[in-house]
């Protein structure tokens, strides 16, 4: 660390945590200055936020200009002392401060998405800093003396798992009959589609079962029935919006396996001029119930409705016809959520537990930060011989906007509102006084 008078580092017992999990860790402090360091307290910082950035351009050629719109919204903020130094002074030496805390159970998981120069992310960090008389700071704000804080350590959060033993009910869409038109004008009859999703809540890696009945009462041949699950990420910043979507599961059932999709030779005479005519009757109920099964991608994100970021999942079932013809379809909005916790004995069946797959994208880097990069101490020096303080249990505040009002870029109401416990402050006696 060069000539810096002290070193601070934070270590946790795991690299990722479920929402509602317990975090155990230590803050390491090495004071190298023979004169010691003036400090009131050593604070632990845990923060989480939504961050968005949207890139737009204006003009052409030499007049082309880039415009960047940024917003952020706090999800979680905790700044609380691990140790209070009664004499406002820390002697030279090596110290360890163990801590334990519990994450809120309803915070969204870590995620990142980018679309060229536009980005969005939900991120969490844990760090520590010394508070000197008249000084304060945070992980996402600039601190004048960077050596007074530890380099923030990223916390990877996975979503709250489904309760073990609880099976979500399905979603059934009633039959819909749609006119089949050629080039939007020339009617060729009707097709009817009824679909049902076995479970309304799916998990990454799950098998999704879609049951359907269909009927072709038109002269148009159908190629088959397709089911696809699409994930759409939408983020906002100061009135601008960016959207990116991808398929996370799909399956196709050929018409060769569905005789009920065979076209009519010609339309019945009664069909013409009678809009209320329904040649199906109860034919759809008598048709065979088909099953489309596919696997949800293992890197599917959890469904999320935030202030700046929204992640939606929609299942669409479509009868595929030839070019320029109507494709009847029905859509179902579903929820993606982690499977039951593998730490639950009722849900544990595997001998080994795989680490979760996190969506990959470059981490969000703000061009406006003035923070000085700091090396994070991952290995203790050979001569490490520290004084260890008592374990501090930190009460975790509920998800909140943080200490300030929502930023101008935030849209809609606060989905994390409802916190009754105030944020811990330096005035609260959370940590005992340490006589260093």
Secondary structure, 3 states (H helix, E strand, C coil): CCCCCEEEEEEECCCEEECCCEEEEEEEEEECCCCCEECCEEEEEEEEEEEEEEEEEECCHHHCEEEEEEEEEEEEEEEEEEEECCCCEECCEEEEEEEEEECCCCCCCCEEEEECCEEEEEEEEEEEEEECCCCCCCCCCCCCCHHHECCCEEEEEECCCCCCCCCCCCEEEEEEEEEEEECCCEEEEEEEEEEEECCCEECCCCEEEEEEEEEEEECCCEEEEEEEEEEEEEEEECCEEEEEEEEEEEEEEEHHHCHHHCCCCCCCHHHCCCCCCCCCCCHHHHCCCEEEEEECCCCCCCCEECCCEEEEEEEEEEEEECCCECCCEEEEEEEECCCCCCCCCCCCCCCCCCCCCCCCCCCCCCCCCCCCCCCCCCCCCCCCCCEECCCEEECCCCCCCCCCCCCCCCCCCCCCCCCCCCCCCCCCCCCCECCC
